Each structure stands twice: as structure tokens, then as C-alpha cells.
């Protein structure tokens, strides 16, 4: 009889230990799985950004071909396919997400690049300002434009920054990421804030490639005058941070905030005694 009670007590202790440790281990396992998927998607975004820049380099750096190439390179992320119909479906999903949850910024050539190196003959040909791409090897690399601080070779570099909103797919992880990213968000970038509010994780990829066609000025080129900091290196300082406390989750999936703690004594007041009626 004593041995039976002893075994029952051990079984009860094991059950209590599992109830305490099981959710934590489950959460850690799901977090590891989500991080692995996030790492995979970031690597694929890097490749897709390169393919987008490659397409832009041979099509005058125009935004339309860049966005199309980015969506095509992201087809495997959206399921890929073994037939034309499956590939078309995945491409449609990728294109919709790229249109709604991505931002493509052309960081170079800048407005000042076109100020310095615009060719009047090419402008007549294309109907917008253009930088010549032909015979760059014969051009003097020491000739620096006064407004851009660039040589003609520098102005023929296409630099992209792609911000893409990845949607977490592992259960429970989406709300946790959203709560903590919302806490870390300083509000300095409205697009990032919108992605976080939509339950997306902002991922950023940069790429620089050599142009293989005459760069044409986009509708809203980035302005980056001169050599930067007047040619004098300086410490930009620490990035902005938030000073509010981290979110206090009331559920394992962080879907609800923790409610206020009850007062000592069971909430009855008067030192734990029930109020008089």
C-alpha cells in the first residue's frame, strides 16, 4: 500500500512538472522554428533584391521592371510550383504582397547625380534626364561632379534598398513579434509602423550593381548632395530607442495584455477582510 501511494505521488509530481515546463518548451520550440523561417526568408529576400537590381541595371534603373523582377524572384517563398498554373498562382501572391507590403528605394543615382552628369542628347532621346553609360572605361575617374561629389562611374552605380514585410506563419509567434516590434518602433518610419500594425516583420536588404544601360531619372529621386557631412567623417550617434517598459503579456501568445494585479488580501480591502454591509 505504501509503495502504491509513493508511485502515485511521483506520477502527480511529473504531471505538475510537465504543466509548468511544457508550455515554456513549446514556446521555445515554436520560436526556434519561426526564427529559422525568418532567416530563410531574409536570405531569399537578399537574392530577390539582387535579381531586382540586375533587372534594373539593364532597363535604365526604372522602378517598374525592378518591382516585377523582385516579385518573380520571391515566387519560391510563396510556394513555387511544378506546373505553369502553380507558378502563376505563386507569382500572383508574390506580386500582391510586393505591391502592398514592400518599398523599393533607389538610393543611387541621386538627384544631384543627374544635375552633374545629365546628357542633353540622351534627355532628348528618352524624354527625361539621363546619365550616359557608354565607354565608362575611357572617362576620367578623377572628374568629380560639384553637386553630387561623384564621378561618372559612381553615378552609374544602381543602389537599391528594399523593405519587405514578412508575415510570420508559426502559431503564437505573430502576435508576440507584433507586440515587441510595436514596443521597439520609434515611429520614425511610417512605412515600418504600417507593416508592424499589419502583423508583418520589416526586413531590409541593400544591393549595389553596375548599370548596363543609361540611368534615367525616376519620378522622385533621392537627394544626397555633396560628399556627405561636407566631406568630414562624423559620428552619427546612437540610433533612437524607446524608453517605455516592454509589453506585459497576459497570455502565452501575447494576444492580450496582462490585467491589473488584485490588491493584497484577495481584493476584499480592509486588510483582507470583507467590507461591512
C-alpha positions as CSV (number, residue, x, y, z in Angstrom):
1,X,0.0,0.0,0.0
2,X,2.8,2.4,0.9
3,X,4.6,1.6,-2.4
4,X,1.5,2.3,-4.4
5,X,1.0,5.7,-2.7
6,X,4.6,6.6,-3.3
7,X,4.3,5.8,-7.1
8,X,1.1,7.8,-7.3
9,X,2.8,10.8,-5.7
10,X,5.6,10.6,-8.2
11,X,3.1,10.4,-11.1
12,X,1.4,13.5,-9.7
13,X,4.7,15.4,-9.4
14,X,5.6,14.5,-13.0
15,X,2.3,15.9,-14.2
16,X,2.8,19.1,-12.3
17,X,6.3,19.5,-13.7
18,X,5.1,18.9,-17.2
19,X,2.3,21.5,-16.8
20,X,4.9,24.1,-15.7
21,X,7.7,23.3,-18.1
22,X,5.7,22.1,-21.2
23,X,4.4,25.5,-22.3
24,X,7.8,27.0,-22.0
25,X,9.5,24.3,-24.0
26,X,6.7,24.5,-26.6
27,X,7.1,28.3,-26.9
28,X,10.9,27.9,-27.3
29,X,10.4,25.3,-30.0
30,X,8.0,27.5,-31.9
31,X,10.3,30.5,-31.6
32,X,13.2,28.5,-32.9
33,X,11.1,27.3,-35.9
34,X,9.9,30.8,-36.6
35,X,13.5,32.2,-36.4
36,X,14.7,29.6,-38.9
37,X,11.9,30.5,-41.3
38,X,12.7,34.2,-40.8
39,X,16.4,33.5,-41.6
40,X,15.4,31.6,-44.7
41,X,13.2,34.4,-46.0
42,X,15.8,37.0,-45.3
43,X,18.3,35.1,-47.4
44,X,15.8,34.8,-50.1
45,X,15.0,38.5,-49.9
46,X,18.7,39.3,-50.4
47,X,18.7,37.1,-53.5
48,X,15.5,38.7,-54.8
49,X,16.9,42.2,-54.2
50,X,20.0,41.3,-56.3
51,X,17.8,40.0,-59.1
52,X,15.7,43.1,-59.0
53,X,18.8,45.3,-59.2
54,X,20.1,43.2,-62.0
55,X,16.9,43.7,-64.0
56,X,17.0,47.4,-63.3
57,X,20.6,47.7,-64.4
58,X,19.7,46.7,-68.0
59,X,16.4,48.6,-68.1
60,X,17.6,52.1,-67.2
61,X,17.0,51.7,-63.5
62,X,13.3,52.1,-63.9
63,X,11.0,51.2,-60.9
64,X,8.5,49.0,-62.9
65,X,11.0,46.3,-64.1
66,X,12.7,46.3,-60.7
67,X,9.4,45.6,-58.8
68,X,8.4,42.9,-61.4
69,X,11.8,41.2,-61.0
70,X,11.6,41.3,-57.2
71,X,8.2,39.6,-57.3
72,X,9.4,36.9,-59.7
73,X,12.4,36.1,-57.6
74,X,10.1,35.7,-54.5
75,X,8.0,33.0,-56.1
76,X,9.6,30.2,-54.1
77,X,8.7,31.9,-50.9
78,X,5.0,31.7,-51.9
79,X,5.0,28.0,-52.7
80,X,6.7,27.9,-56.1
81,X,5.2,25.1,-58.3
82,X,5.8,22.3,-60.7
83,X,3.4,23.5,-63.4
84,X,2.7,26.7,-65.2
85,X,-0.6,27.2,-63.3
86,X,1.1,26.7,-59.9
87,X,3.9,29.1,-60.7
88,X,1.4,31.7,-61.9
89,X,-0.6,31.3,-58.7
90,X,2.6,31.8,-56.6
91,X,3.6,34.7,-58.7
92,X,0.2,36.4,-58.2
93,X,0.6,36.0,-54.4
94,X,4.1,37.4,-54.5
95,X,3.1,40.3,-56.7
96,X,0.2,41.2,-54.4
97,X,2.5,41.2,-51.3
98,X,5.3,43.1,-53.0
99,X,2.7,45.8,-54.1
100,X,1.1,46.1,-50.7
101,X,3.9,45.3,-48.2
102,X,7.2,46.3,-49.8
103,X,9.0,49.5,-50.5
104,X,11.8,49.9,-53.2
105,X,14.0,52.9,-52.8
106,X,16.6,53.8,-55.5
107,X,19.4,55.4,-53.4
108,X,21.7,56.0,-56.4
109,X,21.9,57.7,-58.8
110,X,20.6,60.7,-56.8
111,X,19.1,63.9,-57.9
112,X,22.5,65.5,-57.7
113,X,23.9,62.8,-59.9
114,X,21.6,63.9,-62.7
115,X,22.4,67.5,-62.0
116,X,26.1,66.8,-62.6
117,X,26.1,64.2,-65.3
118,X,22.9,64.6,-67.4
119,X,23.4,64.4,-71.1
120,X,21.3,66.8,-73.2
121,X,21.4,64.4,-76.2
122,X,20.1,61.5,-74.1
123,X,17.5,63.7,-72.5
124,X,16.1,64.5,-76.0
125,X,16.2,60.8,-76.8
126,X,14.4,59.5,-73.6
127,X,12.3,62.5,-72.7
128,X,13.8,62.7,-69.2
129,X,17.2,63.4,-67.7
130,X,19.7,60.6,-68.3
131,X,23.3,59.8,-67.4
132,X,25.5,58.3,-70.2
133,X,26.6,54.7,-69.6
134,X,28.8,54.1,-72.7
135,X,32.6,53.9,-72.7
136,X,32.9,54.5,-69.0
137,X,36.4,53.0,-69.0
138,X,37.6,55.9,-71.2
139,X,36.2,58.6,-68.8
140,X,38.3,60.3,-66.3
141,X,37.5,58.9,-62.8
142,X,39.1,61.9,-61.2
143,X,36.5,64.2,-62.6
144,X,34.1,64.8,-59.7
145,X,30.7,66.5,-60.0
146,X,30.3,69.6,-57.8
147,X,26.8,68.8,-56.5
148,X,26.9,65.0,-56.2
149,X,30.5,64.5,-55.2
150,X,30.6,61.6,-57.7
151,X,32.5,60.6,-60.7
152,X,30.6,59.5,-63.8
153,X,31.5,55.9,-62.8
154,X,29.9,56.5,-59.4
155,X,26.8,57.9,-61.0
156,X,26.5,54.7,-63.0
157,X,26.0,52.6,-59.8
158,X,22.5,51.4,-59.1
159,X,21.9,51.1,-55.4
160,X,18.6,49.8,-54.0
161,X,17.1,49.4,-50.6
162,X,14.2,47.1,-50.3
163,X,12.0,47.0,-47.2
164,X,9.7,43.9,-47.2
165,X,7.0,42.9,-44.7
166,X,7.3,39.2,-43.9
167,X,4.2,37.6,-42.3
168,X,5.0,35.1,-39.5
169,X,3.5,31.7,-40.2
170,X,4.2,29.8,-36.9
171,X,1.3,29.7,-34.4
172,X,1.6,32.2,-31.5
173,X,4.7,33.8,-32.9
174,X,3.0,36.5,-35.0
175,X,1.3,38.3,-32.0
176,X,4.5,38.1,-29.9
177,X,6.6,39.6,-32.7
178,X,4.0,42.3,-33.3
179,X,3.8,43.3,-29.7
180,X,7.5,43.6,-29.2
181,X,8.2,45.3,-32.6
182,X,5.5,47.8,-31.8
183,X,7.2,48.5,-28.5
184,X,10.6,48.9,-30.2
185,X,9.2,51.1,-33.0
186,X,10.2,54.8,-32.6
187,X,7.7,55.9,-35.2
188,X,10.4,57.5,-37.3
189,X,9.5,55.4,-40.4
190,X,5.8,55.5,-41.2
191,X,6.1,52.5,-43.6
192,X,7.7,50.3,-40.9
193,X,5.0,51.3,-38.5
194,X,2.3,50.3,-41.0
195,X,4.0,46.9,-41.6
196,X,4.1,46.2,-37.9
197,X,0.5,47.2,-37.4
198,X,-0.4,44.8,-40.2
199,X,1.3,41.9,-38.4
200,X,4.4,42.0,-40.6
201,X,8.1,41.9,-39.7
202,X,10.0,44.5,-41.7
203,X,13.1,43.1,-43.4
204,X,15.6,45.3,-45.2
205,X,18.0,44.4,-47.9
206,X,20.6,46.6,-49.8
207,X,22.4,45.9,-53.1
208,X,24.6,47.9,-55.4
209,X,25.3,46.8,-59.0
210,X,26.9,48.4,-62.1
211,X,24.5,49.9,-64.6
212,X,24.5,48.4,-68.1
213,X,22.2,51.0,-69.6
214,X,21.8,54.7,-69.4
215,X,20.3,55.6,-66.0
216,X,17.0,57.6,-66.3
217,X,15.9,59.9,-63.6
218,X,13.0,58.4,-61.5
219,X,9.9,60.4,-60.6
220,X,11.1,61.2,-57.1
221,X,14.9,60.7,-56.9
222,X,16.6,60.7,-53.6
223,X,18.6,63.8,-52.9
224,X,22.1,63.3,-51.3
225,X,24.2,66.4,-52.1
226,X,27.9,66.5,-52.0
227,X,30.3,64.2,-50.2
228,X,28.2,63.9,-47.1
229,X,29.0,65.8,-43.9
230,X,30.8,68.3,-46.1
231,X,33.4,65.6,-46.7
232,X,34.2,65.3,-43.0
233,X,33.5,62.0,-41.3
234,X,31.4,62.3,-38.1
235,X,29.9,60.0,-35.5
236,X,26.1,59.8,-36.2
237,X,25.5,58.8,-32.6
238,X,23.4,56.0,-31.2
239,X,20.2,55.0,-33.0
240,X,16.9,56.2,-31.5
241,X,15.5,53.9,-28.8
242,X,12.2,53.8,-26.9
243,X,12.1,54.5,-23.1
244,X,8.8,52.8,-22.3
245,X,8.6,49.5,-20.5
246,X,8.3,46.3,-22.6
247,X,4.9,44.8,-23.2
248,X,3.5,42.7,-20.3
249,X,1.7,39.8,-21.9
250,X,-1.3,38.2,-20.2
251,X,-1.3,35.1,-22.5
252,X,1.3,32.7,-23.9
253,X,0.7,34.1,-27.4
254,X,0.9,37.7,-26.2
255,X,-2.6,38.3,-27.7
256,X,-3.9,40.1,-24.6
257,X,-2.1,42.4,-22.2
258,X,-1.8,41.4,-18.5
259,X,-4.6,42.9,-16.4
260,X,-4.0,44.8,-13.2
261,X,-3.0,42.7,-10.2
262,X,-5.6,42.3,-7.4
263,X,-4.9,44.0,-4.1
264,X,-3.4,42.0,-1.3
265,X,-5.8,40.0,0.8
266,X,-7.9,38.7,-2.1
267,X,-9.3,42.1,-3.2
268,X,-11.6,42.5,-0.3
269,X,-9.9,45.6,1.1
270,X,-9.6,46.4,4.8
271,X,-6.6,44.1,5.3
272,X,-8.2,41.2,3.5
273,X,-11.5,41.3,5.5
274,X,-14.8,41.5,3.7
275,X,-16.4,45.0,3.8
276,X,-19.3,45.6,6.2
277,X,-22.8,45.7,4.7
